[in-house]
Amino acid sequence: MRTLSKPVFYSGNDSLKGLKAFISGSNFSSVIVLADENTQKHCLPLINNALKNREIIVIKSGEENKTIATCMEVWKKLSNTNTDRKALFINLGGGVICDMGGFIASAYMRGIDFVHIPTTLLAMCDSCIGGKLGININGLKNQIGTFKNPIAIFIYPEFLKTLSGKNILSGFAEIIKHSLIGDKRFFKELCDCADYKKELEKFITHSIKIKTRIVNLDTYEKGIRKSLNFGHSIGHALESYFLLNHPKNPIFHGEAVAMGMICESWISYKRNFISSDELDQITTLILRYFPKIIFDKKDFVEINGFIKKDKKNEFDKKLFTLLDSIGQFRINENISNDEILQALNFYADL
């Protein structure tokens, strides 16, 4: 099976110098930057020196705007400005911008080159890596999308200074996930860490290595790349539930994944894959950073309804990734409705 071409990777406080050299050394007909109102204000000024004659397209931030309507808006602007196939499309933002911006670029004129400049911890350690692109429909996460890598990724840690604490934590959930599926010693390091913010650059680097190793072995998610879905089957359902039922106060992706990891760890424990001590370690670490979110038990059936529509399901089977131990995983575990409801109940009663 064919694999995606690998992006050039620039990381660290000198990465923006690499951006300037990358653009000046290439023959792009134009440069378009996709941003939201937040990255336009806080991040665009930091990269202006690296860009010349760039156009900027600003969209509204938020998961609720990760839709085909937003894509249409951007495609029309590209067409109206006569953007051609030799243009470079720069995604300056978090997970929503990287997912949707890459999808926009990959479809416009059957594909133009794009790069990711992730500005959130979530995007730096997870969303920008692996070539998954997509948008939401009917409140369901990433139901429409494709696989295509950017030609380059620029990780500039200084962007993290522009984020709120909750935004940073949203990315930290994915770092925890990577340790749980790929590195027991890394998990222990996270448990022993007194101030995770002081160690973020190191944690980002370690997290990127784990995800990159996995996606390089399984580009199109036919096997072990499914391990990266740990916490996301229930997590995505909770995210969709809050997005539709509490549109003015949706939860962050990382908060949903944190809840999902607790629930799916509980299922792993009930199937005798992990010990009660491991379940306790996982729950303790997650609740240290992610205070319990309250939702009504009467809505469990609605939440389970979102799981039934999850794109990871096959032949009407709800296929989860579970833990085999801390640092090891099991893919394609067929999960029953009863297990899901019990797992949600376990979280609600913590």
PyMOL commands that set and color helices and strands:
alter all, ss='L'
color gray80, all
select helices_A, chain A and resi 15-24+37-42+44-50+63-65+68-80+95-110+121-127+157-162+165-182+184-192+196-217+224-229+232-245+253-270+276-289+297-308+337-348
alter helices_A, ss='H'
color red, helices_A
select strands_A, chain A and resi 8-11+31-36+54-59+88-93+113-118+132-137+140-147+152-155+319-325+328-334
alter strands_A, ss='S'
color yellow, strands_A
deselect
rebuild
show_as cartoon
